[in-house]
Amino acid sequence: MPTPTAASVRGRPSSPRPSRGGWAAVVSVTLGIFAIVTTEILPIGLLTSIGADFTVSDGMAGLMMTMPGFLAAIAAPLVTTATARLDRRLMLCLFTLLLALANFLAAAAPDYWLVLVSRVMVGITIGGFWSIGAGLAERLVPPRSAGRATAVIFSAVPLGSVLGVPAGTLVGDLAGWRTAFTVMGVLTLGVLVMLLRLVPPLPPVRATRPSVLGGLLRTPGIRLALLLTFLVVLAHFGAYTYVTPFLERVTHADGGTVTALLLLYGAAGILGNGLGGAWVARRPRTVFGIAAALIAAATFLLPVLGRWDAGAVALLLVWGVAYGAVPVASQTWFSRAAPDAPEAASVLFTASFQATISTGALLGGVVLDRTSPATLMLLCGGTAALMVLAVAVRPVGD
C-alpha cells in the first residue's frame, strides 16, 4: 500500500491542535468504544435467560446480535453525513447518551419488541460513534503518537470481549440480565461525563457528504481496503461466532474449559492489538497480511490439532493475537487510502466492518447447520487465505 507522499501530507487539511485532553481524551474515546462493544455483544452470555423471560426462541433472541451490525452499517454514512457540520465532541456525547438510554430501555422493557428497539439504538450508536471516534487519534495527540493512540482506541475491542462480556454475564447470573443492562447504562453515563470533561471541542475538519463518500468509493485504495476488510472480517466472524460449538463438539471441552479458552483468546487479542499498533504505522500491508495469514492457519489447523486441549489452546492464542491486529490495521489502511478525508474513511471502515460482522455470523450459521464445525473452520480459513493472496499480489509496497 502506498505511503502518503510529501505532497499529499501537505495537502491534508490541518486539524486543530487539542486545547486540552491529549491522552486523557484518547482514554475517554477508548472507554466509549469499550462501552459500545460490551453492550453490542453482552446478549451472547444472556441470550437464554432473555429468551426465557419473554418466551421467545433462541433464534428470535438472536436478533439482538444480528440487528446492531446491519443497522450500524446503514447508520455510519447516514448519521455521519447528516451531522457533518456539528462539533464531533458533541456528537460523541450524544451517541454515548443514546447508548445509555438503550441499556436502560433494555433493562426496563416489559415486552421483547422494546428490547429490539433498544438494539436499534445500539446499532445507530455504533455507526455514529465509531465513524467519528475511530479516526480521532491524530486530532487528540501529536502526529508521532497517532499510531499508538489509534491502537489504544482499538484495544477497547478485545477488552470489551475479555473484561466486559464475562463481567456482564456474571452480573446477569447473580442478579438477573436486567441488572446487567442497568449496570452498563450507569457505566455509560460515567463515560459520558469523561467525554464532556476531557475531550476538547472538535469542529469538523471537512464535512462528510455523500459526494465525498462516493468519490472515495471510486479510488482504488479504498476499494482494496473494502475488499481486504470484507475477506478477513468475514473469515473471522464466520468462524469465531461458532467457536463454542466447535470446542464443545470437536475438542469436547466442558463449559468451564470453554470459558477459560475464550478468556485466553481475548488476552491474546489485547497483545495482538498492542503489537499491531506498534508496527502498523510503518508497515500496514505487512501487519494486515500477517494477521490474515495467522487467522487462515489457525482456522485451517483447528479441525486437526483442535481435537486436543493443547492444540486448541495454541491455535486460539495464535488466532487471538492475529485478530487483535485486524481492526487497527484495517482502519490505518482506510486512513492511508484517503489522507484528505479521514472521517469519511472512518465511515467506510465502520460500515464495511459492521456489515461484514453480521454477514459472517449469518453465513457461518447457515454453513454450520448444513455441515459441521470443522467444515466451517476450513471454509473460513480459505476465505482468510484469499485475503492474504489479495495483499500479496498488490504491486505497490507499504
Secondary structure in CASP SS format (residue, H / E / C, confidence):
PFRMAT SS
TARGET T0000
AUTHOR 0000-0000-0000
METHOD secondary structure of the structure
MODEL  1
M C 1.00
P C 1.00
T C 1.00
P C 1.00
T C 1.00
A H 1.00
A H 1.00
S H 1.00
V H 1.00
R H 1.00
G H 1.00
R C 1.00
P C 1.00
S C 1.00
S C 1.00
P C 1.00
R C 1.00
P C 1.00
S C 1.00
R C 1.00
G C 1.00
G C 1.00
W H 1.00
A H 1.00
A H 1.00
V H 1.00
V H 1.00
S H 1.00
V H 1.00
T H 1.00
L H 1.00
G H 1.00
I H 1.00
F H 1.00
A H 1.00
I H 1.00
V H 1.00
T H 1.00
T H 1.00
E H 1.00
I H 1.00
L C 1.00
P H 1.00
I H 1.00
G H 1.00
L H 1.00
L H 1.00
T H 1.00
S H 1.00
I H 1.00
G H 1.00
A H 1.00
D H 1.00
F H 1.00
T C 1.00
V C 1.00
S C 1.00
D H 1.00
G H 1.00
M H 1.00
A H 1.00
G C 1.00
L H 1.00
M H 1.00
M H 1.00
T H 1.00
M H 1.00
P H 1.00
G H 1.00
F H 1.00
L H 1.00
A H 1.00
A H 1.00
I H 1.00
A H 1.00
A H 1.00
P H 1.00
L H 1.00
V H 1.00
T H 1.00
T H 1.00
A H 1.00
T C 1.00
A C 1.00
R C 1.00
L C 1.00
D C 1.00
R H 1.00
R H 1.00
L H 1.00
M H 1.00
L H 1.00
C H 1.00
L H 1.00
F H 1.00
T H 1.00
L H 1.00
L H 1.00
L H 1.00
A H 1.00
L H 1.00
A H 1.00
N H 1.00
F H 1.00
L H 1.00
A H 1.00
A H 1.00
A H 1.00
A C 1.00
P C 1.00
D C 1.00
Y H 1.00
W H 1.00
L H 1.00
V H 1.00
L H 1.00
V H 1.00
S H 1.00
R H 1.00
V H 1.00
M H 1.00
V H 1.00
G H 1.00
I H 1.00
T H 1.00
I H 1.00
G H 1.00
G H 1.00
F H 1.00
W H 1.00
S H 1.00
I H 1.00
G H 1.00
A C 1.00
G C 1.00
L C 1.00
A H 1.00
E H 1.00
R H 1.00
L H 1.00
V C 1.00
P C 1.00
P H 1.00
R H 1.00
S H 1.00
A H 1.00
G H 1.00
R H 1.00
A H 1.00
T H 1.00
A H 1.00
V H 1.00
I H 1.00
F H 1.00
S C 1.00
A H 1.00
V H 1.00
P H 1.00
L H 1.00
G H 1.00
S H 1.00
V H 1.00
L H 1.00
G H 1.00
V H 1.00
P H 1.00
A H 1.00
G H 1.00
T H 1.00
L H 1.00
V H 1.00
G H 1.00
D H 1.00
L H 1.00
A H 1.00
G C 1.00
W H 1.00
R H 1.00
T H 1.00
A H 1.00
F H 1.00
T H 1.00
V H 1.00
M H 1.00
G H 1.00
V H 1.00
L H 1.00
T H 1.00
L H 1.00
G H 1.00
V H 1.00
L H 1.00
V H 1.00
M H 1.00
L H 1.00
L H 1.00
R H 1.00
L H 1.00
V C 1.00
P C 1.00
P C 1.00
L C 1.00
P C 1.00
P C 1.00
V C 1.00
R C 1.00
A C 1.00
T C 1.00
R C 1.00
P H 1.00
S H 1.00
V H 1.00
L H 1.00
G H 1.00
G H 1.00
L H 1.00
L H 1.00
R C 1.00
T C 1.00
P H 1.00
G H 1.00
I H 1.00
R H 1.00
L H 1.00
A H 1.00
L H 1.00
L H 1.00
L H 1.00
T H 1.00
F H 1.00
L H 1.00
V H 1.00
V H 1.00
L H 1.00
A H 1.00
H H 1.00
F H 1.00
G H 1.00
A H 1.00
Y H 1.00
T C 1.00
Y C 1.00
V H 1.00
T H 1.00
P H 1.00
F H 1.00
L H 1.00
E H 1.00
R H 1.00
V C 1.00
T C 1.00
H C 1.00
A C 1.00
D C 1.00
G H 1.00
G H 1.00
T H 1.00
V H 1.00
T H 1.00
A H 1.00
L H 1.00
L H 1.00
L H 1.00
L H 1.00
Y H 1.00
G H 1.00
A H 1.00
A H 1.00
G H 1.00
I H 1.00
L H 1.00
G H 1.00
N H 1.00
G H 1.00
L H 1.00
G H 1.00
G H 1.00
A H 1.00
W H 1.00
V H 1.00
A C 1.00
R C 1.00
R C 1.00
P H 1.00
R H 1.00
T H 1.00
V H 1.00
F H 1.00
G H 1.00
I H 1.00
A H 1.00
A H 1.00
A H 1.00
L H 1.00
I H 1.00
A H 1.00
A H 1.00
A H 1.00
T H 1.00
F H 1.00
L H 1.00
L H 1.00
P H 1.00
V H 1.00
L H 1.00
G C 1.00
R C 1.00
W C 1.00
D H 1.00
A H 1.00
G H 1.00
A H 1.00
V H 1.00
A H 1.00
L H 1.00
L H 1.00
L H 1.00
V H 1.00
W H 1.00
G H 1.00
V H 1.00
A H 1.00
Y H 1.00
G H 1.00
A C 1.00
V H 1.00
P H 1.00
V H 1.00
A H 1.00
S H 1.00
Q H 1.00
T H 1.00
W H 1.00
F H 1.00
S H 1.00
R H 1.00
A H 1.00
A C 1.00
P C 1.00
D C 1.00
A C 1.00
P H 1.00
E H 1.00
A H 1.00
A H 1.00
S H 1.00
V H 1.00
L H 1.00
F H 1.00
T H 1.00
A H 1.00
S H 1.00
F H 1.00
Q H 1.00
A H 1.00
T H 1.00
I H 1.00
S H 1.00
T H 1.00
G H 1.00
A H 1.00
L H 1.00
L H 1.00
G H 1.00
G H 1.00
V H 1.00
V H 1.00
L H 1.00
D H 1.00
R H 1.00
T C 1.00
S C 1.00
P H 1.00
A H 1.00
T H 1.00
L H 1.00
M H 1.00
L H 1.00
L H 1.00
C H 1.00
G H 1.00
G H 1.00
T H 1.00
A H 1.00
A H 1.00
L H 1.00
M H 1.00
V H 1.00
L H 1.00
A H 1.00
V H 1.00
A H 1.00
V C 1.00
R C 1.00
P C 1.00
V C 1.00
G C 1.00
D C 1.00
END
